[in-house]
């Protein structure tokens, strides 16, 4: 018996990486899983993997920057499976962070606007669409993806980091406003997670430098985040809300000089 048996779950950004791993894990735990992504072909491929493993899933296209598309995603989940219990807001405008999210003094306001439109407004609209369906079933669980970049400064991607910091606060607002109606809202803050998209930036000296600052003997994997999301989606976490859970191998748990002192 799975921890999410009979629940209906939507995962955005589920065609690859953390989202795909989470969709697979949710389905393995018994959820009817909506695999939502701008990349519909990728979402369909993940859906077929889930079905081949005996799970229940359907692929739905979604553009987090388009309000109507986000609302249609939630409507599709309800129409297909009869309701909604879990929403994992995982998708983000990572293509902007990778190429155009410049240091503050050089930042393009248009890139900031687009980053906030997708990462922050898209998350808000998905929650807005989901909450009435959750309350109609007596409650539900919203899990938002923040980031270690939203909890501490870095040399790059300030728009991405600011949007993820805002998600932490949005999470607290949703938890506060809808908790008495049975809707819990939490966030996860992944550190550096090795995915096909990120692997190119985690090799050689860069990989070793990052690993030195982790408290764990390895870097993170999508499955590590998926496990945390499923816990927050399940009834095992019914007394946890308004919380941001770091899934980062202890990256932000120590004094900045710890890695250097190990070599002294």
Secondary structure by P-SEA (a helix, b strand, c coil): ccccccbbbbbccccccaaaaaaaaaaaacccccccccaaaaaaaaaaaaaaacccbbbbbbccccaaaaaaaaaaaaaacccccbbbccccccccccccccccccccaaaaaaaaacaaaaaaaaaaacaaaaaaaccbbbbbbbcccccccccccaaaaaaaaaaaaaaaaaaaacccccbbbbbbbbcccccccccccccaaaaaaaaaaccccccccaaaaaaaaaaaacccccccccbbbbccccccccccaaaaaaac
